[in-house]
Amino acid sequence: MSRIGIIIGSTRDKAAGKEVGEWLYDLAQGRKDGVEYTLLDLKEFDIPVLTTEVVPAAANKQYADKKVQAWSDAVDACDGFIFVTPEYNRSVPGPFKNAFDCLAAEWAGKPVAFAGYGPSGAVRAIEAWRPIVVNFSMPQLRNQLEFGFFTDWADGEFRPADFKVERTNSLLAELEDALSA
């Protein structure tokens, strides 16, 4: 069975990304035989800042820090990903980038899709992620999801427009197909 990890990339309290990630997870359930989805909430891993002497690329997926090892095991168990990312100062959030940088081989060659959220749908963060994932030869979906605070939330509740449900289903199908490519 193939596994797609939906990574909630914010560690902030009450981050909107949790709503987006859970919505994606719910929408993805039972879509395709042989593919399962799992939620990886970055906040729950509490990954420390990368300070190790051994660079992750030379660590052979063995890390001294138990939190990093748990993160490694969770990422390594996935065959593809959806990065649910906010945008901080026109780029990727620091904790998410740090979590990405703490690993190496666990990412290699696995397809990735992007779902951004924020005032402008985190389009700049998604564009910043694209050259980063290239370093690990991660095939990336061209299509992406953008959820805007002014268009996809009403009364503080995440309610994406109907056409975004269709776009999301299309993105999920494309990512599922990429697993067997």
C-alpha atoms as one frame of an Amber mdcrd trajectory, in Angstrom:
protein
   0.000   0.000   0.000   1.251   3.499  -0.868   1.090   6.252   1.722   0.771
   9.988   1.162   1.729  12.215   4.074  -0.188  15.447   4.482   2.279  17.626
   6.373   0.774  20.479   8.364   3.704  22.866   8.163   2.915  25.433  10.841
   3.789  25.089  14.503   1.754  28.103  15.619  -1.034  27.732  18.139  -4.435
  27.682  16.429  -2.808  27.694  12.988  -5.240  27.609  10.083  -3.112  24.901
   8.496  -4.557  22.301  10.839  -8.026  22.985   9.404  -6.692  22.781   5.850
  -4.740  19.586   6.531  -7.686  17.882   8.209 -10.000  18.940   5.376  -7.573
  17.488   2.813  -7.280  14.301   4.848 -11.065  13.893   5.083 -11.512  14.574
   1.362  -8.788  12.056   0.481 -10.228   9.111   2.397 -11.237   6.123   0.280
 -10.253   7.725  -3.011  -8.131   5.007  -4.548  -7.447   1.386  -3.654  -3.890
   0.882  -2.522  -3.356   4.500  -1.420  -3.751   5.726   2.128  -3.313   9.201
   3.534  -1.817  10.136   6.876  -1.610  13.456   8.711   1.794  14.606   9.933
   1.330  17.652  12.162   4.728  19.317  12.468   3.772  20.844  15.818   3.369
  17.379  17.351   6.951  16.411  16.477   8.539  19.427  18.247  11.672  19.205
  16.112  14.712  21.052  17.491  16.776  23.478  15.470  19.300  21.631  13.315
  22.657  21.760  15.129  24.042  18.243  14.679  27.639  17.649  13.634  26.623
  14.931  11.193  24.858  16.403   8.193  21.508  14.697   7.537  22.686  13.418
   4.141  25.381  11.393   5.937  23.183  10.207   8.819  21.762   7.137   7.037
  18.340   7.897   8.566  19.787   7.426  12.068  19.560  10.490  14.307  20.756
  11.041  17.865  17.759  13.204  18.770  14.645  11.110  19.476  12.321  13.790
  18.098  14.227  13.966  14.822  14.248  10.156  14.635  10.467  10.047  15.106
  10.108  12.657  12.344  12.456  10.651  10.122  10.474   7.453  10.654   7.169
   9.193   9.890   8.477  10.851   6.711  10.301   7.728   5.563   7.058   5.719
   5.843   5.472   7.954   3.189   5.742   7.553  -0.574   4.599  11.084  -1.421
   3.526  14.295   0.265   1.239  17.270   0.349   2.967  20.216   1.980   0.317
  22.356   3.708   2.241  25.579   4.027   1.606  29.072   5.294   3.634  32.007
   4.050   5.900  33.877   6.450   7.509  37.059   5.158   7.110  36.009   1.508
   8.693  32.600   2.023   8.455  29.225   3.743   7.944  29.085   7.511  11.202
  28.617   9.413  10.111  25.613  11.508   8.898  23.754   8.405  12.134  24.479
   6.534  14.141  23.362   9.573  12.144  20.113   9.750  12.792  19.562   6.054
  16.513  20.269   6.494  16.832  17.862   9.445  16.341  14.945   7.023  17.732
  13.968   3.646  17.271  10.495   2.158  13.738  10.318   3.562  12.621  12.883
   0.945  14.537  11.566  -2.055  12.563  10.944  -5.216   9.138  11.169  -3.588
   6.457  13.255  -5.329   5.135  16.369  -3.621   2.107  18.615  -4.027   1.558
  21.979  -2.375  -1.423  23.497  -0.590  -0.888  27.041   0.618  -2.998  29.188
   2.888  -2.897  32.801   3.973  -4.035  36.218   2.806  -2.830  35.450  -0.741
  -2.933  31.640  -0.593   0.795  31.406   0.232   1.732  31.493  -3.444   5.183
  32.936  -2.673   5.865  30.242  -0.082   4.919  27.565  -2.597   7.220  29.125
  -5.169   9.993  29.207  -2.556   9.481  25.498  -1.814   9.856  24.457  -5.449
  13.655  24.904  -5.809  14.172  23.445  -2.326  12.531  20.091  -3.104  14.476
  19.857  -6.369  17.582  19.210  -4.263  16.148  15.787  -3.384  14.835  15.040
  -6.884  11.261  15.226  -5.624   8.860  15.297  -8.571   6.514  18.196  -7.927
   3.023  18.691  -9.217   2.664  21.802 -11.299  -0.885  22.362 -10.057  -1.192
  23.688  -6.543  -3.902  24.705  -4.103  -4.215  28.199  -2.688  -6.628  28.945
   0.135  -7.159  32.607   0.987  -8.219  33.963   4.348 -10.636  36.357   2.643
 -12.177  33.818   0.276 -12.062  30.416   1.969 -12.866  31.259   5.586 -16.212
  32.555   6.782 -16.883  33.520  10.384 -13.553  31.987  11.359 -14.398  28.612
   9.789 -12.632  27.025   6.831 -15.153  26.721   3.985 -13.467  26.403   0.603
 -15.471  27.233  -2.483 -16.990  24.341  -4.457 -14.563  24.770  -7.350 -11.675
  24.274  -4.915 -13.099  20.891  -3.941 -12.942  19.933  -7.628  -9.389  21.288
  -7.958  -8.362  19.398  -4.841  -9.780  16.121  -6.139  -7.875  16.678  -9.373
  -4.652  17.373  -7.460  -5.110  14.263  -5.319  -5.643  12.125  -8.430  -2.517
  13.579 -10.015  -0.464  12.877  -6.887  -1.822   9.331  -6.628  -0.854   8.738
 -10.257   2.632  10.132  -9.578   3.211   7.402  -6.992   3.208   4.772  -9.706
   5.157   6.815 -12.263
